[in-house]
Amino acid sequence: MRVGLARMATLLSLQIAVLINCFVLSFTASNKCIDGERHALLKFKDNLLDKNDLLSSWGNQEEEEMDCCNWDGVVCDETTGHVIKLDLSSLYLSTRGMYPSPPPLMELHDLKSLDLSNNLLVGNTISSLIGTNNYSMNLEHLDLSNTTLEGEIPASVFTFPSLKSLNLGSNRLHGRLHPSIGLLSQLESLDVSANSLGGVISEDHFLKLSKLRDLDFSSNNLTFNVTSNWVPPFQLTTISLSSCKLGPGFPNWLRTQVNYSVLDISYAGISDSIPSWFWNRSQPNMFHVLNASNNQLRGRLENISMSNITYMEVDFSFNQLEGPIPASFFNVSALYLSKNKFTELEDICDLKGRACLVFMDISFNQLSGTLRDCWSSFNSLAVLNLAHNYHLSGILPTSIGSLLSLKALHLGNNDFIGGLPSSLKNCSELVAIDVGHNNFSGPIPSWIGENLANLAILVLRSNHFNGSIPSRVCSLQSLQLLDLSMNRVSGSLPKCIGKLTKMSIVGSVNAVISYTIQVPTPAKFSTLYIRREEKIELVWKGTVHEFGRTLGLVKSIDLSSNMLSDEIPSDITTLVGLVSLNLSRNSITGEIPRGIGDMGNLNALDLSNNHLSGVIPSSLALIDGIGVLNVSNNNLSGKVPKGTQLQSFDASAYMGNPGLCGDPLPKHCPGEEQTRLPLPPGFDDEEEDTDKLIGNGFYASMGVGYAVGFLVFFGTTLFNRSCRFAYTQLLDDFASWTCVVATIYKAKVVNALGC
């Protein structure tokens, strides 16, 4: 009996094992990808250029046994084996051309998520990628952003009934946005930013979008046309409508939105005052970004309670706002209020506790009065820009030296007096100091060279600084822009000037001066680091220009209009990265350094109005790219060296040097006087005049012939479509070639043309 029971147990165990094995085999078989979908994916891959071999796991058409569910970027349903997700984002893929119709991806009928973002699908349209029919009733996520797609957005995109997120941003799409988008009742996120879309956006575009949370129409040419009492069906958390036309009135429908943390209505054509309801949101939430810049907003900012709201970034720059700046606005992380009409900064000290302000830009306003001494509350401040207010006055408060995180200090074009406070030496993170065009006085502090090792920009121009240039300045290894012009600086140029290491390195075309800033964030957010590129106004070739992305290329020394004396140190010629050197309007003596030709990167050199003597070094002719040269009003002598550039300048660049001679000066050097050769026998003045007349007639006839030929050619081209296209293409190619050549030989071309 026991043997029988044991045998039955054994048989039962075997049966269970067989069933389990069959189940596993059945599951494995069902999990394998569908053959037709595998072939569709391989067809899609055939048109891709995968230079980094990131799709090597996909194999090829010959490898029939490969399971596409194991391929990189492919996710299959665990039960059916159908492809439900394809993510090839940011793989640096490009296409060989447009996909054939119908596109291979139309075979993926169960696809729920398609992400091809951040690839180079040049020449393709949305239709060539996903077709014109809603082949997948299950598609929930579609991301084709930053893929250089062209053409219009087909209405078929808006017929996926399950679509939750749609991102077509940063492409080359044009045309109108079809109103059928308003029927996507499941849509939560919509991004068509940074395209060339136009036309009108009406209430129909949002008809059934009750679940919409994130909306980004920015950087298009869309015009909102909704009624003043429109109540949208959604509650947005992100509203990005920069460059859309929302005005001229302030969009009243925003009153219905109480949950948004990002609002960007910059460049929106709004010419109105900010309504009071804007500051009194019924359900205050955390504000990350508030950008209403570049409009024509009028009136005043209201002092709002910040107890329940933390504004991370506020930008009202380039408007017509006026009056005092409320204290609550100084409790944000980034405050941009430049190019307005604000008049008072008094409330800046009326903060409770320490501020989290990192960026403060209130430049180009109408602020006046003195700065209050409460800057110790702003220990996180990294950028302070109060430039171009013109009426800020008094001495700088000592507490400004407590800004230990300060990277950039811009106080130019105001009316500050006194010296730079010694407490500024504590701001050892400083990269840029611009206090030009004020009434500062006293000696240039030596601590600038002792404590500010990261300083790249030092602008003290147009003040009343006096005394000598401290030799400690030579310790600034990062310095690449030094402007002490229009002061009362005396003495000699530091002989250690050649130790300015950064100026000894030739800058690259895309060079920038930048720094990384840590931005305090609420506890539930991770620490934010921002890389910021410095911008500054410089006098370049006699004109004020703003430099930003190319600032790192502009390595310059301007010591003009001072009381400097003695000789130019020979070591200055080691600063081969220098593009501009201005020592004009001083009392400098001695000779121009012979090795000045080693400074091959110089584009502007001004040594005028000094007491320089000797000859112009022949090496100066070796600087091919020099575009501005002025050595006038010195005691130079001898012959102007022969060189392509030196003879192209106007004679005024050499005037005021009685001993100078040679082209382009009218004074010939000894032995170079030209005498008129006698006419050959048989020729007289009358015949010479006849030759001139014949010559003029000849050139006149050439002009008439050219005009007739041009009209014949133009007429043929105008009425012949193929000729017109070919000629236009030729002009385009020639224009492109000209731009390239002009870029490479810019300095030479400019001088040759006398521009």
Secondary structure as GFF3:
##gff-version 3
##sequence-region A 1 755
A	DSSP	alpha_helix	2	31	.	.	.	ID=ss1
A	DSSP	alpha_helix	35	46	.	.	.	ID=ss2
A	DSSP	beta_strand	48	49	.	.	.	ID=ss3
A	DSSP	three_ten_helix	56	58	.	.	.	ID=ss4
A	DSSP	three_ten_helix	68	70	.	.	.	ID=ss5
A	DSSP	beta_strand	74	76	.	.	.	ID=ss6
A	DSSP	beta_strand	83	87	.	.	.	ID=ss7
A	DSSP	beta_strand	94	95	.	.	.	ID=ss8
A	DSSP	three_ten_helix	104	107	.	.	.	ID=ss9
A	DSSP	beta_strand	113	115	.	.	.	ID=ss10
A	DSSP	alpha_helix	126	130	.	.	.	ID=ss11
A	DSSP	beta_strand	141	143	.	.	.	ID=ss12
A	DSSP	beta_strand	150	152	.	.	.	ID=ss13
A	DSSP	three_ten_helix	155	159	.	.	.	ID=ss14
A	DSSP	beta_strand	165	167	.	.	.	ID=ss15
A	DSSP	beta_strand	172	176	.	.	.	ID=ss16
A	DSSP	three_ten_helix	179	183	.	.	.	ID=ss17
A	DSSP	beta_strand	189	191	.	.	.	ID=ss18
A	DSSP	beta_strand	196	201	.	.	.	ID=ss19
A	DSSP	three_ten_helix	203	206	.	.	.	ID=ss20
A	DSSP	beta_strand	214	216	.	.	.	ID=ss21
A	DSSP	beta_strand	221	224	.	.	.	ID=ss22
A	DSSP	beta_strand	238	240	.	.	.	ID=ss23
A	DSSP	three_ten_helix	252	256	.	.	.	ID=ss24
A	DSSP	beta_strand	262	264	.	.	.	ID=ss25
A	DSSP	three_ten_helix	276	279	.	.	.	ID=ss26
A	DSSP	beta_strand	289	291	.	.	.	ID=ss27
A	DSSP	beta_strand	298	299	.	.	.	ID=ss28
A	DSSP	beta_strand	313	315	.	.	.	ID=ss29
A	DSSP	beta_strand	320	324	.	.	.	ID=ss30
A	DSSP	three_ten_helix	327	331	.	.	.	ID=ss31
A	DSSP	beta_strand	334	336	.	.	.	ID=ss32
A	DSSP	beta_strand	341	344	.	.	.	ID=ss33
A	DSSP	three_ten_helix	346	349	.	.	.	ID=ss34
A	DSSP	beta_strand	359	361	.	.	.	ID=ss35
A	DSSP	beta_strand	368	370	.	.	.	ID=ss36
A	DSSP	three_ten_helix	375	377	.	.	.	ID=ss37
A	DSSP	beta_strand	383	385	.	.	.	ID=ss38
A	DSSP	beta_strand	391	394	.	.	.	ID=ss39
A	DSSP	three_ten_helix	398	402	.	.	.	ID=ss40
A	DSSP	beta_strand	408	410	.	.	.	ID=ss41
A	DSSP	beta_strand	415	418	.	.	.	ID=ss42
A	DSSP	three_ten_helix	422	426	.	.	.	ID=ss43
A	DSSP	beta_strand	432	434	.	.	.	ID=ss44
A	DSSP	beta_strand	439	443	.	.	.	ID=ss45
A	DSSP	alpha_helix	447	451	.	.	.	ID=ss46
A	DSSP	beta_strand	457	459	.	.	.	ID=ss47
A	DSSP	beta_strand	464	467	.	.	.	ID=ss48
A	DSSP	three_ten_helix	471	475	.	.	.	ID=ss49
A	DSSP	beta_strand	481	483	.	.	.	ID=ss50
A	DSSP	beta_strand	488	492	.	.	.	ID=ss51
A	DSSP	three_ten_helix	497	499	.	.	.	ID=ss52
A	DSSP	three_ten_helix	501	504	.	.	.	ID=ss53
A	DSSP	beta_strand	514	519	.	.	.	ID=ss54
A	DSSP	beta_strand	528	533	.	.	.	ID=ss55
A	DSSP	beta_strand	536	540	.	.	.	ID=ss56
A	DSSP	beta_strand	543	547	.	.	.	ID=ss57
A	DSSP	three_ten_helix	551	553	.	.	.	ID=ss58
A	DSSP	beta_strand	556	558	.	.	.	ID=ss59
A	DSSP	beta_strand	563	566	.	.	.	ID=ss60
A	DSSP	three_ten_helix	570	574	.	.	.	ID=ss61
A	DSSP	beta_strand	580	582	.	.	.	ID=ss62
A	DSSP	beta_strand	587	588	.	.	.	ID=ss63
A	DSSP	three_ten_helix	594	598	.	.	.	ID=ss64
A	DSSP	beta_strand	604	606	.	.	.	ID=ss65
A	DSSP	beta_strand	613	614	.	.	.	ID=ss66
A	DSSP	three_ten_helix	618	622	.	.	.	ID=ss67
A	DSSP	beta_strand	628	630	.	.	.	ID=ss68
A	DSSP	beta_strand	635	639	.	.	.	ID=ss69
A	DSSP	three_ten_helix	646	648	.	.	.	ID=ss70
A	DSSP	three_ten_helix	651	653	.	.	.	ID=ss71
A	DSSP	beta_strand	659	661	.	.	.	ID=ss72
A	DSSP	alpha_helix	685	719	.	.	.	ID=ss73
A	DSSP	alpha_helix	721	744	.	.	.	ID=ss74
A	DSSP	alpha_helix	746	753	.	.	.	ID=ss75
###
